[in-house]
Amino acid sequence: MTKKAKICLIITVLLLAVGVGSIFALRFFSREGHIASVYQHGQCIRTIDLSQVREPFEFTVTSDLGGSNTIRVEPGRIAVIDATCPDKICVHTGYISTSLSPITCLPNELVIEISGGESTSLDAVVQ
C-alpha cells in the first residue's frame, strides 16, 4: 500500500469515527424530555415536562358541557384516572409515556399527547 493510500485510509477512518461518535454523543447528552400536552376543544390548555416531575399529582379538566376528566401525572408518565364519559375509553387507555398513542376522550373533547424524547422506529400501534 502506498503512503498516499495509507493517509487516505486513516483520514476516512477518523472521519467515520468522529461522525459515529457525534451521533452517540448527541443522543446521550440530549436534554429534551417527554412533554405532555393537554388539549381541550382543540386548544392546548396545559403542558407538562414529564422528565421534570418528581412527585405524582392530579388535576381535573372540566368541559363546557359539564363533563370532567381527572388526570394523574407521575414521573415520566400520564393517565386519565377518572372521567364522566359513558365509555371511559380514556381511563382504560392507562398510562402513556411515549408519543405512540395519545389519550382521547371524545365526549369531553380532551386529548393528551406526548412529544419529544426518544423517537421509536414503529410506524403503527394496534390496541
mmCIF file of the C-alpha atoms, coordinates in Angstrom:
data_MODEL
# 
_entry.id   MODEL 
# 
loop_
_atom_site.group_PDB 
_atom_site.id 
_atom_site.type_symbol 
_atom_site.label_atom_id 
_atom_site.label_alt_id 
_atom_site.label_comp_id 
_atom_site.label_asym_id 
_atom_site.label_entity_id 
_atom_site.label_seq_id 
_atom_site.pdbx_PDB_ins_code 
_atom_site.Cartn_x 
_atom_site.Cartn_y 
_atom_site.Cartn_z 
_atom_site.occupancy 
_atom_site.B_iso_or_equiv 
_atom_site.pdbx_formal_charge 
_atom_site.auth_seq_id 
_atom_site.auth_comp_id 
_atom_site.auth_asym_id 
_atom_site.auth_atom_id 
_atom_site.pdbx_PDB_model_num 
ATOM 1   C CA . MET A 1 1   ? 0.000   0.000  0.000  1.00 0.00 ? 1   MET A CA 1 
ATOM 2   C CA . THR A 1 2   ? 1.368   3.388  -0.935 1.00 0.00 ? 2   THR A CA 1 
ATOM 3   C CA . LYS A 1 3   ? 1.874   6.194  1.529  1.00 0.00 ? 3   LYS A CA 1 
ATOM 4   C CA . LYS A 1 4   ? -0.907  8.239  -0.109 1.00 0.00 ? 4   LYS A CA 1 
ATOM 5   C CA . ALA A 1 5   ? -3.368  5.328  0.185  1.00 0.00 ? 5   ALA A CA 1 
ATOM 6   C CA . LYS A 1 6   ? -2.495  4.845  3.877  1.00 0.00 ? 6   LYS A CA 1 
ATOM 7   C CA . ILE A 1 7   ? -3.115  8.545  4.588  1.00 0.00 ? 7   ILE A CA 1 
ATOM 8   C CA . CYS A 1 8   ? -6.484  8.425  2.781  1.00 0.00 ? 8   CYS A CA 1 
ATOM 9   C CA . LEU A 1 9   ? -7.479  5.310  4.748  1.00 0.00 ? 9   LEU A CA 1 
ATOM 10  C CA . ILE A 1 10  ? -6.511  6.892  8.082  1.00 0.00 ? 10  ILE A CA 1 
ATOM 11  C CA . ILE A 1 11  ? -8.432  10.099 7.275  1.00 0.00 ? 11  ILE A CA 1 
ATOM 12  C CA . THR A 1 12  ? -11.504 8.083  6.232  1.00 0.00 ? 12  THR A CA 1 
ATOM 13  C CA . VAL A 1 13  ? -11.440 6.001  9.431  1.00 0.00 ? 13  VAL A CA 1 
ATOM 14  C CA . LEU A 1 14  ? -11.015 9.135  11.575 1.00 0.00 ? 14  LEU A CA 1 
ATOM 15  C CA . LEU A 1 15  ? -13.912 10.932 9.856  1.00 0.00 ? 15  LEU A CA 1 
ATOM 16  C CA . LEU A 1 16  ? -16.116 7.876  10.267 1.00 0.00 ? 16  LEU A CA 1 
ATOM 17  C CA . ALA A 1 17  ? -15.207 7.599  13.959 1.00 0.00 ? 17  ALA A CA 1 
ATOM 18  C CA . VAL A 1 18  ? -15.930 11.296 14.551 1.00 0.00 ? 18  VAL A CA 1 
ATOM 19  C CA . GLY A 1 19  ? -19.291 11.005 12.770 1.00 0.00 ? 19  GLY A CA 1 
ATOM 20  C CA . VAL A 1 20  ? -20.415 7.938  14.709 1.00 0.00 ? 20  VAL A CA 1 
ATOM 21  C CA . GLY A 1 21  ? -19.135 9.428  17.964 1.00 0.00 ? 21  GLY A CA 1 
ATOM 22  C CA . SER A 1 22  ? -21.077 12.644 17.328 1.00 0.00 ? 22  SER A CA 1 
ATOM 23  C CA . ILE A 1 23  ? -24.315 10.742 16.773 1.00 0.00 ? 23  ILE A CA 1 
ATOM 24  C CA . PHE A 1 24  ? -23.914 8.825  20.027 1.00 0.00 ? 24  PHE A CA 1 
ATOM 25  C CA . ALA A 1 25  ? -22.929 11.978 21.928 1.00 0.00 ? 25  ALA A CA 1 
ATOM 26  C CA . LEU A 1 26  ? -25.999 13.884 20.679 1.00 0.00 ? 26  LEU A CA 1 
ATOM 27  C CA . ARG A 1 27  ? -28.343 11.067 21.690 1.00 0.00 ? 27  ARG A CA 1 
ATOM 28  C CA . PHE A 1 28  ? -26.655 10.542 25.072 1.00 0.00 ? 28  PHE A CA 1 
ATOM 29  C CA . PHE A 1 29  ? -26.405 14.185 26.081 1.00 0.00 ? 29  PHE A CA 1 
ATOM 30  C CA . SER A 1 30  ? -29.769 15.294 24.685 1.00 0.00 ? 30  SER A CA 1 
ATOM 31  C CA . ARG A 1 31  ? -31.735 17.217 27.351 1.00 0.00 ? 31  ARG A CA 1 
ATOM 32  C CA . GLU A 1 32  ? -35.068 17.043 25.570 1.00 0.00 ? 32  GLU A CA 1 
ATOM 33  C CA . GLY A 1 33  ? -37.701 15.326 27.697 1.00 0.00 ? 33  GLY A CA 1 
ATOM 34  C CA . HIS A 1 34  ? -41.147 13.994 27.112 1.00 0.00 ? 34  HIS A CA 1 
ATOM 35  C CA . ILE A 1 35  ? -43.615 16.868 27.003 1.00 0.00 ? 35  ILE A CA 1 
ATOM 36  C CA . ALA A 1 36  ? -47.261 16.023 27.682 1.00 0.00 ? 36  ALA A CA 1 
ATOM 37  C CA . SER A 1 37  ? -49.701 18.459 26.086 1.00 0.00 ? 37  SER A CA 1 
ATOM 38  C CA . VAL A 1 38  ? -53.312 18.501 27.287 1.00 0.00 ? 38  VAL A CA 1 
ATOM 39  C CA . TYR A 1 39  ? -55.802 19.778 24.700 1.00 0.00 ? 39  TYR A CA 1 
ATOM 40  C CA . GLN A 1 40  ? -59.466 20.591 25.160 1.00 0.00 ? 40  GLN A CA 1 
ATOM 41  C CA . HIS A 1 41  ? -61.668 21.762 22.279 1.00 0.00 ? 41  HIS A CA 1 
ATOM 42  C CA . GLY A 1 42  ? -58.515 21.762 20.121 1.00 0.00 ? 42  GLY A CA 1 
ATOM 43  C CA . GLN A 1 43  ? -56.719 24.301 22.347 1.00 0.00 ? 43  GLN A CA 1 
ATOM 44  C CA . CYS A 1 44  ? -53.631 23.432 24.392 1.00 0.00 ? 44  CYS A CA 1 
ATOM 45  C CA . ILE A 1 45  ? -54.603 24.150 27.995 1.00 0.00 ? 45  ILE A CA 1 
ATOM 46  C CA . ARG A 1 46  ? -51.546 22.721 29.767 1.00 0.00 ? 46  ARG A CA 1 
ATOM 47  C CA . THR A 1 47  ? -48.074 21.366 29.016 1.00 0.00 ? 47  THR A CA 1 
ATOM 48  C CA . ILE A 1 48  ? -46.060 19.242 31.436 1.00 0.00 ? 48  ILE A CA 1 
ATOM 49  C CA . ASP A 1 49  ? -42.418 18.189 31.118 1.00 0.00 ? 49  ASP A CA 1 
ATOM 50  C CA . LEU A 1 50  ? -42.698 14.607 32.370 1.00 0.00 ? 50  LEU A CA 1 
ATOM 51  C CA . SER A 1 51  ? -38.931 14.351 32.855 1.00 0.00 ? 51  SER A CA 1 
ATOM 52  C CA . GLN A 1 52  ? -39.133 17.161 35.450 1.00 0.00 ? 52  GLN A CA 1 
ATOM 53  C CA . VAL A 1 53  ? -41.950 15.628 37.527 1.00 0.00 ? 53  VAL A CA 1 
ATOM 54  C CA . ARG A 1 54  ? -40.618 14.430 40.907 1.00 0.00 ? 54  ARG A CA 1 
ATOM 55  C CA . GLU A 1 55  ? -43.856 13.818 42.844 1.00 0.00 ? 55  GLU A CA 1 
ATOM 56  C CA . PRO A 1 56  ? -47.159 12.486 41.466 1.00 0.00 ? 56  PRO A CA 1 
ATOM 57  C CA . PHE A 1 57  ? -50.014 14.986 41.232 1.00 0.00 ? 57  PHE A CA 1 
ATOM 58  C CA . GLU A 1 58  ? -53.553 15.158 39.894 1.00 0.00 ? 58  GLU A CA 1 
ATOM 59  C CA . PHE A 1 59  ? -55.714 17.818 38.308 1.00 0.00 ? 59  PHE A CA 1 
ATOM 60  C CA . THR A 1 60  ? -59.192 17.925 36.814 1.00 0.00 ? 60  THR A CA 1 
ATOM 61  C CA . VAL A 1 61  ? -60.223 19.319 33.437 1.00 0.00 ? 61  VAL A CA 1 
ATOM 62  C CA . THR A 1 62  ? -63.892 20.299 33.130 1.00 0.00 ? 62  THR A CA 1 
ATOM 63  C CA . SER A 1 63  ? -65.717 20.547 29.823 1.00 0.00 ? 63  SER A CA 1 
ATOM 64  C CA . ASP A 1 64  ? -68.121 23.355 28.890 1.00 0.00 ? 64  ASP A CA 1 
ATOM 65  C CA . LEU A 1 65  ? -70.840 20.690 28.787 1.00 0.00 ? 65  LEU A CA 1 
ATOM 66  C CA . GLY A 1 66  ? -70.211 19.673 32.416 1.00 0.00 ? 66  GLY A CA 1 
ATOM 67  C CA . GLY A 1 67  ? -68.087 16.565 31.821 1.00 0.00 ? 67  GLY A CA 1 
ATOM 68  C CA . SER A 1 68  ? -64.750 16.170 33.548 1.00 0.00 ? 68  SER A CA 1 
ATOM 69  C CA . ASN A 1 69  ? -61.523 14.179 33.402 1.00 0.00 ? 69  ASN A CA 1 
ATOM 70  C CA . THR A 1 70  ? -59.172 13.636 36.338 1.00 0.00 ? 70  THR A CA 1 
ATOM 71  C CA . ILE A 1 71  ? -55.583 13.404 35.137 1.00 0.00 ? 71  ILE A CA 1 
ATOM 72  C CA . ARG A 1 72  ? -52.743 11.863 37.148 1.00 0.00 ? 72  ARG A CA 1 
ATOM 73  C CA . VAL A 1 73  ? -49.148 12.806 36.374 1.00 0.00 ? 73  VAL A CA 1 
ATOM 74  C CA . GLU A 1 74  ? -46.247 10.700 37.606 1.00 0.00 ? 74  GLU A CA 1 
ATOM 75  C CA . PRO A 1 75  ? -42.536 10.867 36.793 1.00 0.00 ? 75  PRO A CA 1 
ATOM 76  C CA . GLY A 1 76  ? -42.283 10.002 33.091 1.00 0.00 ? 76  GLY A CA 1 
ATOM 77  C CA . ARG A 1 77  ? -45.957 9.151  32.501 1.00 0.00 ? 77  ARG A CA 1 
ATOM 78  C CA . ILE A 1 78  ? -49.519 10.484 32.482 1.00 0.00 ? 78  ILE A CA 1 
ATOM 79  C CA . ALA A 1 79  ? -53.030 8.990  32.561 1.00 0.00 ? 79  ALA A CA 1 
ATOM 80  C CA . VAL A 1 80  ? -56.714 9.810  32.861 1.00 0.00 ? 80  VAL A CA 1 
ATOM 81  C CA . ILE A 1 81  ? -57.772 8.047  36.059 1.00 0.00 ? 81  ILE A CA 1 
ATOM 82  C CA . ASP A 1 82  ? -61.438 9.118  36.177 1.00 0.00 ? 82  ASP A CA 1 
ATOM 83  C CA . ALA A 1 83  ? -63.923 10.551 33.706 1.00 0.00 ? 83  ALA A CA 1 
ATOM 84  C CA . THR A 1 84  ? -67.627 11.329 33.481 1.00 0.00 ? 84  THR A CA 1 
ATOM 85  C CA . CYS A 1 85  ? -67.918 9.996  29.923 1.00 0.00 ? 85  CYS A CA 1 
ATOM 86  C CA . PRO A 1 86  ? -70.052 6.875  29.448 1.00 0.00 ? 86  PRO A CA 1 
ATOM 87  C CA . ASP A 1 87  ? -67.500 4.560  27.777 1.00 0.00 ? 87  ASP A CA 1 
ATOM 88  C CA . LYS A 1 88  ? -64.365 5.519  29.802 1.00 0.00 ? 88  LYS A CA 1 
ATOM 89  C CA . ILE A 1 89  ? -62.018 4.643  26.914 1.00 0.00 ? 89  ILE A CA 1 
ATOM 90  C CA . CYS A 1 90  ? -59.703 7.399  28.131 1.00 0.00 ? 90  CYS A CA 1 
ATOM 91  C CA . VAL A 1 91  ? -59.455 5.735  31.553 1.00 0.00 ? 91  VAL A CA 1 
ATOM 92  C CA . HIS A 1 92  ? -58.921 2.259  30.055 1.00 0.00 ? 92  HIS A CA 1 
ATOM 93  C CA . THR A 1 93  ? -56.053 3.590  27.923 1.00 0.00 ? 93  THR A CA 1 
ATOM 94  C CA . GLY A 1 94  ? -53.975 3.730  31.105 1.00 0.00 ? 94  GLY A CA 1 
ATOM 95  C CA . TYR A 1 95  ? -50.658 5.489  31.463 1.00 0.00 ? 95  TYR A CA 1 
ATOM 96  C CA . ILE A 1 96  ? -48.752 6.704  28.426 1.00 0.00 ? 96  ILE A CA 1 
ATOM 97  C CA . SER A 1 97  ? -45.094 7.667  28.326 1.00 0.00 ? 97  SER A CA 1 
ATOM 98  C CA . THR A 1 98  ? -44.317 7.829  24.604 1.00 0.00 ? 98  THR A CA 1 
ATOM 99  C CA . SER A 1 99  ? -45.739 9.542  21.561 1.00 0.00 ? 99  SER A CA 1 
ATOM 100 C CA . LEU A 1 100 ? -47.000 6.278  20.059 1.00 0.00 ? 100 LEU A CA 1 
ATOM 101 C CA . SER A 1 101 ? -50.614 6.583  21.196 1.00 0.00 ? 101 SER A CA 1 
ATOM 102 C CA . PRO A 1 102 ? -52.419 9.612  22.665 1.00 0.00 ? 102 PRO A CA 1 
ATOM 103 C CA . ILE A 1 103 ? -55.196 9.506  25.249 1.00 0.00 ? 103 ILE A CA 1 
ATOM 104 C CA . THR A 1 104 ? -58.501 10.745 23.848 1.00 0.00 ? 104 THR A CA 1 
ATOM 105 C CA . CYS A 1 105 ? -61.895 11.413 25.398 1.00 0.00 ? 105 CYS A CA 1 
ATOM 106 C CA . LEU A 1 106 ? -64.264 12.362 22.600 1.00 0.00 ? 106 LEU A CA 1 
ATOM 107 C CA . PRO A 1 107 ? -67.332 13.155 24.766 1.00 0.00 ? 107 PRO A CA 1 
ATOM 108 C CA . ASN A 1 108 ? -65.315 15.681 26.811 1.00 0.00 ? 108 ASN A CA 1 
ATOM 109 C CA . GLU A 1 109 ? -63.205 16.790 23.795 1.00 0.00 ? 109 GLU A CA 1 
ATOM 110 C CA . LEU A 1 110 ? -59.928 16.008 25.596 1.00 0.00 ? 110 LEU A CA 1 
ATOM 111 C CA . VAL A 1 111 ? -56.666 14.822 24.017 1.00 0.00 ? 111 VAL A CA 1 
ATOM 112 C CA . ILE A 1 112 ? -53.349 14.172 25.768 1.00 0.00 ? 112 ILE A CA 1 
ATOM 113 C CA . GLU A 1 113 ? -50.304 13.823 23.510 1.00 0.00 ? 113 GLU A CA 1 
ATOM 114 C CA . ILE A 1 114 ? -46.643 13.283 24.304 1.00 0.00 ? 114 ILE A CA 1 
ATOM 115 C CA . SER A 1 115 ? -43.859 14.760 22.203 1.00 0.00 ? 115 SER A CA 1 
ATOM 116 C CA . GLY A 1 116 ? -40.091 14.892 22.484 1.00 0.00 ? 116 GLY A CA 1 
ATOM 117 C CA . GLY A 1 117 ? -37.706 12.379 23.976 1.00 0.00 ? 117 GLY A CA 1 
ATOM 118 C CA . GLU A 1 118 ? -36.539 9.329  22.088 1.00 0.00 ? 118 GLU A CA 1 
ATOM 119 C CA . SER A 1 119 ? -38.198 8.515  18.835 1.00 0.00 ? 119 SER A CA 1 
ATOM 120 C CA . THR A 1 120 ? -39.037 4.932  18.022 1.00 0.00 ? 120 THR A CA 1 
ATOM 121 C CA . SER A 1 121 ? -38.900 3.049  14.779 1.00 0.00 ? 121 SER A CA 1 
ATOM 122 C CA . LEU A 1 122 ? -42.523 1.887  14.986 1.00 0.00 ? 122 LEU A CA 1 
ATOM 123 C CA . ASP A 1 123 ? -44.916 3.269  12.423 1.00 0.00 ? 123 ASP A CA 1 
ATOM 124 C CA . ALA A 1 124 ? -48.194 1.991  13.871 1.00 0.00 ? 124 ALA A CA 1 
ATOM 125 C CA . VAL A 1 125 ? -49.858 1.000  17.121 1.00 0.00 ? 125 VAL A CA 1 
ATOM 126 C CA . VAL A 1 126 ? -52.665 -1.528 17.403 1.00 0.00 ? 126 VAL A CA 1 
ATOM 127 C CA . GLN A 1 127 ? -54.787 -1.708 20.531 1.00 0.00 ? 127 GLN A CA 1 
# 
